[in-house]
Amino acid sequence: MKRFAPFIIVVVVALVAVGGGIYFYNLKRAANPPPKVAKTEETTESVHVLGPADAAVTVEEFGDFQCPPCSKLSEPLNQLQKQYNLRLIYREFPLAIHVHAKEAAFAAEAAGRQGRFWQMHDLLYREQAVWSKSTDARALFNAYAGMLQLDLDRFKTDMDSSEVQQQVEIDSHRGAAIGVKNTPTIFINNEAVPGPQSNPESLTPLVEAAVKKAKPSS
């Protein structure tokens, strides 16, 4: 027994030291708990909006980037938004008859994931005559992403992602559910604009009437 006494003493001292260390570590951890990571709710829908949330008039467009009438209406809508401080919402509604429309929608949504949706929106409509006739529209979309100084690798990945593709489907399903069949289809304060909607001259008085109607009577 005496022969093993030194070893027993060493083991006991080691156990006491380890136990004490764990004890003081737990005390320190209790006094300084690690920061909690806030949980964020993930949403699959992304709404693209210009203008204030409390605007008196909201204009919602269901558009197709390869649709020539949509391209014609794009800049006038931007001007109306600025002039009347409208809330302008854009929804994806690529038509099957346009071969590059869905891919263009993916490009806009991918740019939106880097905070550049409206810049890509304007660029796609401005350059519509070029990419819509291209045999390699994807290469042009990548070039546009470069022009907007996006992270190109992320842009390419996002274009192919299920999240971006799902967003386009969400917008399209939303449109179909409320009767959208063609583009552009415009709603002003949730009321469908009747007749052809690609003529800025006919849309302007409707927006002006909605703004006037929304103003409180004196």
Disulfide bonds with the S-S distance in Angstrom:
none
